[in-house]
Amino acid sequence: MVPDPTTTDEARRGPRPRLVLMAEDRLVGDTVRVALASRGFEAIDLGWPPPHRSAEDHRRRVAPARARVGIIFGDLTSTRHRAEARAVVEAVPLRWLLVVKDPTDPVWGGMVEAGAAGVLPDSVGLDDVSLALTMLLAGEELLSPARRRRMVQDWSESRRTDAHLAALVARLTAREQEILALLYQGVTVAEIAQRTGVTEQTVRSQVKAVLRKLEVNSQLAAVAVYRRVLGGPR
């Protein structure tokens, strides 16, 4: 019997390296899985991790894949999805690669502290992702010790800033918080006056009070503070 050349090639190469894949979007996950398969990886697509699960739940979910490396793929701009991804990274001791929309966000320092091995932008090509996964499977490091320390430090500083800004917003009166929320929604001073039944001058005075308490000099800066406190993208 003539051996199947495909089978012979696979036997010569050995089993494909296996990894765990979690993607925010199911279609994106399918695309990434197929793309990685074309580069010789067997990506076990587990979908997005369920919310409010214990560390043991996450470990039980990942364990059947028998993988040493994992990849988390998505924008990860929402606070909820970031928390869910971090819960997995903390609970499951794999070498996790994050492929995200904005790798410069300090929040990834928290992921690195939790155990993530590296962060790449989702704009990179398949070659870069494949190289990073190959390095992780070989036991190599993607981040230097200095880079890891810097990312964790930036994250710690960002958390302190977040706590300070949240305290500033908490100083606002209920009416001032209402004004700030309306500015965040793009409502003009004139529209706010009409909605709340006061004069524009009164609204302008309230806006000035908001800016003073938030320690900023413009409505745009005040909105940026509010967006950050809400947990939106920086």
Order of alpha helices (4+ residues) and beta strands (2+ residues): alpha-beta-alpha-beta-alpha-beta-alpha-beta-alpha-beta-alpha-alpha-alpha-alpha-alpha-alpha
